[in-house]
Every structure is written in C-alpha cells, then in structure tokens.
Amino acid sequence: MKKTELPKLDLSVYEETLENGLKVYVIPNSYAKGVYATFTVKYGGGIDEFVPYGEKEYVKFPHGIAHFLEHKLFEQEDGTDPMQFFSERGADCNAFTNSKCTCYLFSGSNAYKENIRYLLDYVQAPYFTDENVKKEKGIIVQEAKMYLDHPGRVMYYETMEQLLVKDPNRYSTIGTIEEINSITKEQLYQCYYTFYHPSNMLLVISGNVKPEEMIELVKENQNKKVFPKKEEIKVKKEKEPYQITEKEVIKYMNVQIPKVSVNIKINIKKLKEQFTEREINYYVSMMLGIHFSSLSLLQERLEKEHIINGGIGGMAEYIDDYLLVTFDAETKEKDKFIESIIEELKDVSITEEEFIREQRVRISSCYKASDSIYSMNDTLRNQIVKYGTFFPNTISEIKNLKYENISIVKKIFDDYKMGIVLILPNEKTM
C-alpha cells in the first residue's frame, strides 16, 4: 500500500492496485462524521465507438448507452433495490454519468463496511433482460423529454453541438429518444464487459476510516469474484477540427426572457507546448474570473444598465487541443450583451495585485476543501479520470504560478471561433 502525503493539508492518500487491476484510494479523516465512497468506471457519454470485448472490429453504439447502463445496474437479479438497501442502513446513494465516466456512490455514517461491500457487489452484477430493458426505455425517454423542456439544458446541448464538429462530447449524455429506444440488452452487455472490468475502474473511500482495514475489506470482496481476462480497450477517436458547425442557433421555448450564450472555441495546442493543461486552467480561470464573474466590473455595468437580468453564467471546458468558453445570460438586449462580451475579450489582462489576490483565493479554497470528505473524494476521482493520476501538492502548484505568464496565456484570446445560441420566447409566452 502506497502512502502519499498532501502537504499543508494534514491529509494523506493511501492507494493500492489489486490483482484484478482495481485501483483503490483511501483518504482518512479522523475528524469526519461519516464515510463517502465512489466507485467509478472510466466510461461515459463521450465514448461512442470502440472494439467490444472479445471482438476485433470497431462498433458504433447509440449515444446515451453509458447513461442507460448506469440506470440498469440498479436492477438486480435477486430483486434487491440498491436505493432501499442503502436507505435501510442510514446511507444515501446515487449515480451519475458524464462525458468521461460513470460513478456510483453512497454516503453515511452507519454500516459503512457493509455498504462498501454492497456498492462493489451491485455494480459488478449486471442483469439485463429484454423485458427490463424495454421498461427502462420508457423511464429514460421521459427523462429525456424533461430535459428537452429545460432551457438551460437545451442551451448547453446546443452549445456543445455548435462548438464541436466530430468529438462525441457534442452529443447529449442521455441520447436522443430514437437512440434510447434502439438500445438492446446485447449492446448493454457489450458495453459492460468492455469497460466495467476492474482494471478500468477506481474506488475512492474518504472519511473516518482506517486505510489498512478498507484495503483488506475490498481485497476480500474482490477475491471472491471471477472476472474476464483483461483486454486492451480500443476507443475510436477522430481528430477535432478547428471550426464550429454554425454561427447562430435559435430555439423557441417556454421562457419569459430570452437567453443568450456567446460561445468561443480556442486552439491551445501551441500553448500546451509551454504549459501543462492544469497551469493553463489556473491562468485562464483567473482572467475570466476577474473580467466576467459576479464581482466583475462588466457584470456590475450590465446589471446597472439593465442589459442582463441576473448574472453572467458560463463554463470553460478543455477538450483535446481546444478550450471551449461560454458566456450566457438572460437579456432583452442581446446585441448589447454580445457586443459587451466581445469587447471585454479584447483585453483580459489582470494586474499583479489581482493575480496575487486570485492566488490567495484558490489556496484558501484548497484548505476549505480539505475539511470536506466529499470535495477531497471528488477532486481526486476527477483528476484520476482526466489525467490518469492525482496531484498531491495543489497548493504548491498555485504558489508557483508566475504573473508574467498571464501576458503569454492571454494571447490565446486574440483568435477564436465564435458562435451564438439564442433561446427565445415562443408565441405562447409572448
């Protein structure tokens, strides 16, 4: 068992790779009142074409199948309901699927050893029939329809389809209604046995636990099970071009005030030759925070002039060699809002004083997060899924950032592809 100290946070990460390939991480915190465990497979909605286990050719699967698989693992052959199992033992359980992974989790202070065993057991016991797959389609179709009525989700889906041309992250994680209805139990088993091998999964346990005890508990559980022979996972990946699909997308929905999203796609390939993606993210988030956050002068002005209703929302996401950034708001003055964003992007410089303040804010956030078994677990899990490893010395990373690099990084905003997504009131709400 390997122990890694988290400097300045008074915490350690214990890790071990089991014989079947499962990676186990334990973050003990003697001050915590409960336990939080996440069991994650590195398979999400961003994977749609791969070589299924035991086969030789690439097969394209319906978008939404990773999410469908997440749903189906909650149905066990013996009739046990995982939700009820955890609830009866004083724990909350849930699961989610994003573009990169599917995660099953629980949290609670009672019977946590039993809950950890069951978390492993139900995820590692697929049970699909024609009947239960058909029943699940109806449930997920209703979920998909609900999302299609949600302006915020529709804006996000349209934004990703606008900014990405070939990357499967452009598609909704839940899939279209047609794709959901096309999924079969045979496809679910293909996806399960390709990706849900222990060697492609990780278990993270955080809370008031003893690392050695947790590792032994998991080993004992896994040693009782037989898994297929490990195979190399081959996922097809097309090169994403530096372009967008269309400059303007308009959707009419049941909204009172129009929603506008200004979306930009930036090529950061050359910048990645000088900085790591994590360093780029730190510098970019500092600049965007100063210029576009709730405390920015731009937002203050737009609210004062009644150009926006509420704040400026958005995201920054890194996909391969591209940085995707969005700025959205409710506004009846869409042209003024768009012009204001474009004008602000012309110079996203920050002063050295602002830079130092941003450093301190991020370091303070690290200390605050270290007190939360949820934040520490989620951060470690996300880093491993994205980078294949975790970063124990985040505070030093932030302290080592240099103000003079801001002038280098900000140049990426000199050239970008831009698109607009509009959610406008339909006739019934006008």
Buried (B, 14 or more C-beta within 10 A) or exposed (E): EEEBEBEBBEBBBBBBBBEBBBBBBBBBBEEBEBBBBBBBBBBBBBBBBBBBBEEEEEBEBBBBBBBBBBBBBBBBEEEBEBBEBBBEBEBEBEBEBBBBBBBBBBBBEEBBEBBBBBBBBBBBEBEBEEEBBEEBBEEBBEBBEEBBEEBEBBBBBBBBBBBBBEBBBBBBBBBBBEBBBBBBBEBBBBBBBBBBBBBBBBBBBBBBBEBEEBBEBBBEBBEEEEBEEEBEBBBEBEEBEBEBEEEEBEBBBEBEBBBBBBBBBBBBEEBBEEBEBBBBBBBBBBBBBBBBBEEBEBBEEBBEEEBBBEBBBBBBBBBBBBBBBBBBBBBEBBEBBBEBBEEBBEEBEBEEEBBEBBBEEBBEEBEEBBEBBBBBBBBBBBBBBBEEEBBBBBBEBBEEBEBEBBEEBBEBBEEBBBBBBBBBBEEEEE
